[in-house]
Amino acid sequence: MKFLFFPLLFLFQALSLKASPEERPVTPTNSEEVLSLRKTRLKSLQVTPGSFEKDVKRNLPRLTGHDLETFKIYFNQEDSFLFNIQNKKLKYQIIYFFHRNGSLYGMPVSYSEDEGFQHSSFDTKEMTDCVMAGEMNITSEKIYINDDSGHYKPESDSNETKVRIDLVISYLKSLGVTLPIKISSGGF
């Protein structure tokens, strides 16, 4: 039961608007904060209609089960770098997808372009599992993150975008990432 409860509790904790990501603890310790977070609801991002139609026409590949887990992002404390399950270092520019299941997935932009993957490849056919999608530029000194996705866009409310990006940043910090993380606007 703890394993099912933690991702939900983490999502609630990370969505708090009371504190910046630097001030927010990785695990919920303040019961008042936890209670307020339980009231917060964040809807899945909807894929843009034009993107959905293009995906259907070109039969965009979907990642499910083991194939999806192959792109789950982990952090290696020894190397201070992000990796996927294949133990491939994720560096430079990657696309990322923060899934409703509480996991972060990603792949190098070059791989996604070569293999025909898009942000929506991480989502179900029904397009209901995206909490946030964008790009990261990962260097040995810093991680830059944005919401640059042609498939998913938070509503025009910039506060919603900030909350969603803060959620991804909080997740990265919960993995043990200690590199500075800078929010960037637009592509890299």
Residue frames as qw, qx, qy, qz and C-alpha x, y, z in Angstrom:
[[0.000, 0.883, 0.469, 0.000, 0.00, 0.00, 0.00],
 [0.327, -0.741, 0.096, 0.579, 2.86, 2.40, 0.71],
 [0.388, -0.083, 0.585, 0.707, 4.11, 2.01, -2.88],
 [0.124, 0.628, 0.645, 0.418, 0.74, 3.07, -4.31],
 [0.240, -0.890, -0.339, 0.187, 0.29, 5.88, -1.81],
 [0.489, -0.474, 0.148, 0.717, 3.73, 7.50, -2.25],
 [0.288, 0.214, 0.485, 0.798, 3.34, 8.64, -5.91],
 [0.132, -0.770, -0.522, -0.341, -0.02, 10.20, -5.15],
 [0.472, -0.792, -0.191, 0.335, 1.26, 11.86, -2.01],
 [0.499, -0.223, 0.268, 0.793, 4.33, 13.08, -3.90],
 [0.160, 0.493, 0.523, 0.677, 2.12, 14.60, -6.60],
 [0.295, -0.862, -0.401, -0.098, 0.03, 16.36, -3.99],
 [0.565, -0.627, -0.023, 0.535, 3.11, 17.62, -2.17],
 [0.464, -0.052, 0.363, 0.806, 4.82, 18.92, -5.28],
 [0.100, 0.630, 0.547, 0.543, 1.78, 20.88, -6.45],
 [0.317, -0.750, -0.391, 0.429, 1.75, 23.24, -3.50],
 [0.332, 0.754, 0.144, 0.548, 1.83, 26.89, -4.52],
 [0.484, -0.869, -0.091, 0.045, 2.89, 28.06, -1.06],
 [0.503, -0.683, 0.392, 0.356, 6.65, 27.67, -1.51],
 [0.447, 0.693, -0.493, -0.279, 9.25, 27.71, -4.24],
 [0.932, 0.122, -0.340, -0.011, 10.76, 24.35, -5.25],
 [0.415, 0.432, -0.591, 0.540, 13.89, 25.16, -3.25],
 [0.315, -0.351, 0.485, -0.737, 11.85, 25.66, -0.06],
 [0.861, -0.073, -0.085, -0.495, 9.57, 22.69, -0.61],
 [0.470, -0.407, 0.781, -0.060, 10.64, 19.43, 1.08],
 [0.296, 0.220, -0.827, -0.425, 10.98, 16.36, -1.16],
 [0.340, -0.314, -0.886, -0.024, 8.79, 14.25, 1.10],
 [0.354, -0.669, -0.201, -0.621, 5.75, 15.67, 2.84],
 [0.411, -0.059, -0.701, 0.580, 6.40, 16.33, 6.51],
 [0.171, 0.036, 0.293, -0.940, 3.92, 19.09, 7.29],
 [0.166, 0.393, 0.901, -0.071, 0.45, 17.64, 7.87],
 [0.245, 0.710, 0.267, -0.604, -1.22, 21.02, 7.15],
 [0.171, 0.526, -0.545, -0.631, 0.52, 21.16, 3.78],
 [0.056, 0.027, 0.975, 0.212, -0.48, 17.57, 3.00],
 [0.237, 0.564, 0.712, -0.345, -4.12, 18.37, 3.79],
 [0.273, 0.722, -0.022, -0.635, -4.10, 21.41, 1.51],
 [0.058, 0.394, -0.764, -0.508, -2.43, 19.41, -1.26],
 [0.241, 0.237, 0.941, -0.010, -5.14, 16.77, -1.18],
 [0.338, 0.714, 0.413, -0.452, -7.55, 19.48, -2.30],
 [0.126, 0.642, -0.439, -0.616, -5.38, 20.31, -5.34],
 [0.783, 0.310, 0.538, 0.030, -6.37, 18.65, -8.59],
 [0.014, 0.592, -0.498, -0.634, -4.29, 18.85, -11.73],
 [0.832, 0.426, 0.231, -0.270, -5.88, 17.71, -14.96],
 [0.701, 0.000, 0.512, 0.497, -3.97, 15.84, -17.63],
 [0.085, 0.534, -0.293, -0.789, -2.79, 18.02, -20.47],
 [0.743, 0.502, 0.408, -0.171, -4.80, 17.56, -23.62],
 [0.518, -0.039, 0.534, 0.667, -2.98, 16.97, -26.89],
 [0.228, 0.473, -0.105, -0.844, -3.51, 19.74, -29.40],
 [0.768, 0.416, 0.372, -0.315, -6.13, 18.77, -32.03],
 [0.550, 0.733, -0.353, -0.187, -3.77, 19.28, -34.99],
 [0.040, -0.540, 0.836, -0.087, -1.12, 17.09, -33.38],
 [0.634, 0.028, 0.708, -0.310, -3.60, 14.34, -32.65],
 [0.763, 0.571, 0.111, -0.281, -4.74, 14.25, -36.29],
 [0.368, 0.723, -0.581, -0.062, -1.12, 14.12, -37.53],
 [0.318, -0.380, 0.845, -0.203, -0.31, 11.29, -35.09],
 [0.754, 0.244, 0.534, -0.295, -3.23, 9.23, -36.38],
 [0.670, 0.699, -0.133, -0.214, -2.29, 9.83, -40.05],
 [0.364, 0.661, -0.651, 0.077, 1.34, 8.83, -39.61],
 [0.912, -0.222, -0.341, -0.053, 0.56, 6.00, -37.19],
 [0.027, -0.751, 0.500, -0.430, 2.80, 7.43, -34.45],
 [0.618, 0.005, -0.759, 0.205, 4.49, 4.70, -32.39],
 [0.579, -0.674, 0.048, -0.456, 3.17, 4.30, -28.83],
 [0.302, 0.345, -0.796, 0.395, 5.30, 3.15, -25.93],
 [0.763, -0.432, -0.025, -0.480, 3.56, 0.81, -23.50],
 [0.963, -0.263, -0.045, 0.033, 4.59, -1.74, -20.90],
 [0.789, -0.296, 0.167, 0.511, 8.27, -2.71, -21.07],
 [0.493, 0.492, 0.242, 0.676, 8.92, -0.37, -24.01],
 [0.178, -0.894, -0.103, -0.398, 7.67, 2.60, -21.97],
 [0.727, -0.669, 0.071, 0.135, 9.70, 1.56, -18.92],
 [0.788, 0.168, 0.113, 0.582, 12.82, 1.49, -21.12],
 [0.258, 0.598, 0.070, 0.756, 12.66, 5.29, -21.22],
 [0.533, -0.808, -0.252, -0.012, 12.01, 5.87, -17.51],
 [0.292, 0.731, -0.338, 0.515, 14.51, 8.37, -16.10],
 [0.800, -0.501, -0.229, 0.240, 16.74, 7.53, -13.13],
 [0.034, 0.923, -0.320, 0.210, 19.57, 9.37, -11.42],
 [0.878, 0.026, -0.324, 0.351, 22.96, 7.81, -10.82],
 [0.449, -0.888, 0.020, 0.097, 24.50, 9.29, -7.64],
 [0.739, -0.303, 0.294, 0.525, 28.05, 8.22, -8.57],
 [0.457, 0.266, 0.428, 0.733, 28.05, 9.90, -11.98],
 [0.069, 0.538, 0.282, -0.791, 25.63, 12.71, -11.04],
 [0.214, 0.164, -0.540, -0.797, 23.80, 12.15, -14.31],
 [0.742, 0.188, 0.281, -0.579, 20.38, 11.08, -15.48],
 [0.034, -0.203, 0.932, 0.298, 20.08, 7.62, -17.04],
 [0.770, 0.001, -0.179, -0.613, 17.39, 5.45, -18.53],
 [0.883, -0.249, 0.343, -0.200, 16.81, 1.79, -17.70],
 [0.890, 0.406, -0.076, 0.191, 19.20, 0.74, -20.49],
 [0.645, -0.560, 0.059, 0.516, 21.89, 2.52, -18.44],
 [0.484, 0.481, 0.255, 0.685, 22.34, 5.07, -21.21],
 [0.252, -0.402, -0.243, 0.846, 23.42, 8.49, -19.99],
 [0.211, 0.830, 0.484, 0.181, 20.93, 11.20, -20.86],
 [0.353, -0.497, 0.028, 0.792, 22.82, 14.33, -21.77],
 [0.051, -0.003, 0.406, 0.913, 22.43, 17.32, -23.98],
 [0.471, 0.028, -0.038, -0.881, 18.93, 17.74, -25.36],
 [0.004, -0.179, -0.984, 0.007, 16.14, 15.32, -24.47],
 [0.483, -0.369, -0.297, -0.736, 12.37, 15.32, -24.71],
 [0.008, 0.009, -0.863, 0.504, 10.62, 14.50, -21.44],
 [0.538, -0.368, -0.487, -0.582, 7.14, 13.36, -20.47],
 [0.144, -0.156, 0.737, -0.642, 5.90, 13.46, -16.87],
 [0.405, -0.215, -0.813, -0.359, 3.30, 10.71, -16.67],
 [0.601, -0.502, -0.039, -0.620, 0.19, 10.62, -14.50],
 [0.905, -0.211, -0.362, 0.072, 1.64, 7.42, -12.94],
 [0.496, -0.850, 0.152, 0.094, 4.26, 9.62, -11.23],
 [0.772, -0.148, 0.358, 0.504, 7.18, 8.62, -13.47],
 [0.171, 0.834, -0.236, -0.468, 9.37, 10.76, -15.69],
 [0.824, 0.221, 0.446, 0.271, 10.25, 9.43, -19.13],
 [0.151, 0.880, -0.218, -0.393, 12.65, 10.80, -21.71],
 [0.837, 0.176, 0.352, 0.381, 14.83, 10.18, -24.71],
 [0.310, -0.365, 0.281, 0.832, 17.44, 12.13, -26.65],
 [0.458, 0.661, 0.070, -0.591, 15.96, 14.46, -29.25],
 [0.216, 0.496, -0.717, -0.440, 18.19, 12.88, -31.91],
 [0.118, 0.047, 0.992, -0.019, 16.77, 9.42, -31.11],
 [0.387, 0.532, 0.581, -0.479, 13.17, 10.66, -31.13],
 [0.396, 0.669, -0.221, -0.589, 13.72, 12.28, -34.52],
 [0.131, 0.375, -0.865, -0.305, 15.50, 9.23, -36.00],
 [0.040, 0.138, 0.986, -0.080, 12.89, 6.75, -34.71],
 [0.244, -0.406, -0.537, -0.698, 9.79, 8.89, -35.26],
 [0.372, -0.519, -0.693, 0.336, 8.86, 9.35, -31.58],
 [0.081, -0.613, -0.070, -0.783, 7.07, 12.41, -30.23],
 [0.207, -0.251, 0.587, -0.741, 6.00, 13.49, -26.74],
 [0.766, -0.027, 0.079, -0.638, 2.67, 11.77, -27.35],
 [0.674, 0.227, -0.701, -0.056, 4.47, 8.46, -27.94],
 [0.129, 0.151, -0.798, 0.570, 4.74, 8.22, -24.13],
 [0.488, 0.028, 0.326, -0.809, 0.97, 8.63, -23.76],
 [0.470, 0.240, 0.844, -0.097, -1.87, 6.17, -24.17],
 [0.174, 0.340, 0.687, 0.618, -3.88, 6.09, -27.38],
 [0.144, -0.809, -0.567, -0.052, -6.59, 8.02, -25.52],
 [0.310, 0.499, -0.119, 0.800, -4.07, 10.81, -24.70],
 [0.529, -0.746, -0.228, -0.333, -4.99, 11.04, -21.01],
 [0.842, -0.382, -0.205, 0.320, -1.73, 10.55, -19.08],
 [0.506, 0.399, -0.107, 0.758, 0.37, 13.69, -19.60],
 [0.384, -0.790, -0.312, 0.363, 1.01, 15.91, -16.59],
 [0.007, -0.892, 0.230, 0.389, 3.84, 17.85, -18.31],
 [0.838, 0.257, 0.299, 0.378, 5.95, 17.55, -21.44],
 [0.112, 0.970, -0.168, -0.138, 8.84, 19.53, -22.82],
 [0.765, 0.460, -0.304, 0.332, 12.57, 19.48, -23.33],
 [0.607, -0.751, 0.155, 0.210, 15.62, 19.40, -21.08],
 [0.572, 0.677, -0.375, 0.272, 19.16, 20.35, -21.92],
 [0.829, -0.551, 0.049, 0.080, 21.43, 18.43, -19.56],
 [0.440, 0.706, -0.454, 0.321, 25.04, 19.42, -19.03],
 [0.673, -0.073, -0.596, 0.431, 27.56, 18.36, -16.40],
 [0.183, 0.037, -0.375, 0.908, 26.92, 21.65, -14.58],
 [0.353, 0.211, 0.286, -0.866, 23.23, 22.45, -14.99],
 [0.214, 0.392, 0.874, 0.193, 19.87, 21.21, -16.25],
 [0.242, 0.154, -0.092, -0.954, 17.73, 23.54, -18.32],
 [0.185, 0.373, 0.908, -0.044, 14.03, 22.68, -18.59],
 [0.268, 0.134, -0.130, -0.945, 11.14, 24.08, -20.60],
 [0.577, 0.324, 0.630, -0.407, 7.61, 23.26, -21.75],
 [0.304, 0.504, -0.480, -0.651, 8.48, 23.11, -25.45],
 [0.357, 0.142, 0.921, 0.070, 6.12, 20.48, -26.87],
 [0.273, 0.042, -0.444, -0.853, 4.06, 20.78, -29.99],
 [0.404, -0.280, -0.842, -0.220, 1.68, 18.13, -28.65],
 [0.457, -0.638, -0.586, 0.202, 0.93, 19.35, -25.12],
 [0.140, 0.424, -0.124, 0.886, 0.49, 22.87, -23.83],
 [0.142, -0.436, -0.685, 0.566, -0.73, 23.92, -20.41],
 [0.106, 0.874, 0.468, 0.070, -3.55, 26.43, -20.50],
 [0.361, 0.710, -0.027, 0.604, -2.43, 29.98, -21.19],
 [0.529, -0.833, 0.049, -0.151, -2.22, 30.58, -17.44],
 [0.448, 0.615, -0.564, 0.321, 1.51, 30.94, -16.83],
 [0.452, -0.493, 0.576, -0.470, 0.99, 29.95, -13.18],
 [0.956, 0.037, 0.194, -0.219, -0.25, 26.53, -14.29],
 [0.751, 0.540, -0.324, 0.197, 2.86, 26.09, -16.45],
 [0.021, 0.651, -0.592, 0.474, 5.06, 27.06, -13.50],
 [0.736, -0.309, 0.442, -0.410, 3.27, 24.59, -11.21],
 [0.970, 0.233, 0.026, -0.070, 3.72, 21.80, -13.75],
 [0.574, 0.605, -0.433, 0.343, 7.41, 22.55, -14.34],
 [0.281, -0.598, 0.558, -0.502, 7.94, 22.85, -10.56],
 [0.920, -0.127, 0.239, -0.282, 6.43, 19.38, -10.27],
 [0.878, 0.395, -0.196, 0.185, 9.03, 17.97, -12.69],
 [0.212, 0.675, -0.498, 0.501, 11.82, 19.81, -10.85],
 [0.600, -0.471, 0.451, -0.463, 10.60, 18.44, -7.51],
 [0.991, 0.074, 0.066, -0.095, 10.55, 14.96, -8.99],
 [0.669, 0.557, -0.357, 0.339, 14.13, 15.33, -10.27],
 [0.103, -0.635, 0.536, -0.547, 15.25, 16.50, -6.83],
 [0.830, -0.289, 0.306, -0.367, 13.49, 13.54, -5.23],
 [0.940, 0.285, -0.157, 0.099, 15.63, 11.29, -7.45],
 [0.733, -0.472, 0.066, 0.485, 18.72, 12.90, -5.91],
 [0.512, 0.603, 0.157, 0.591, 19.58, 15.44, -8.61],
 [0.432, -0.685, -0.179, 0.559, 21.73, 18.14, -7.05],
 [0.372, 0.170, 0.344, 0.845, 22.64, 20.02, -10.23],
 [0.186, 0.399, 0.200, -0.875, 21.08, 23.49, -10.49],
 [0.292, 0.474, 0.788, 0.264, 17.88, 23.36, -12.56],
 [0.042, 0.346, -0.031, -0.937, 16.98, 26.45, -14.56],
 [0.485, 0.619, 0.600, -0.149, 13.63, 27.05, -16.24],
 [0.191, -0.217, 0.470, 0.834, 14.14, 28.16, -19.82],
 [0.552, 0.571, 0.306, -0.525, 11.61, 29.60, -22.23],
 [0.643, 0.642, -0.259, -0.328, 11.40, 28.15, -25.73],
 [0.972, 0.167, -0.095, 0.132, 13.70, 25.64, -27.36],
 [0.615, -0.630, 0.282, 0.383, 17.44, 25.18, -26.81]]
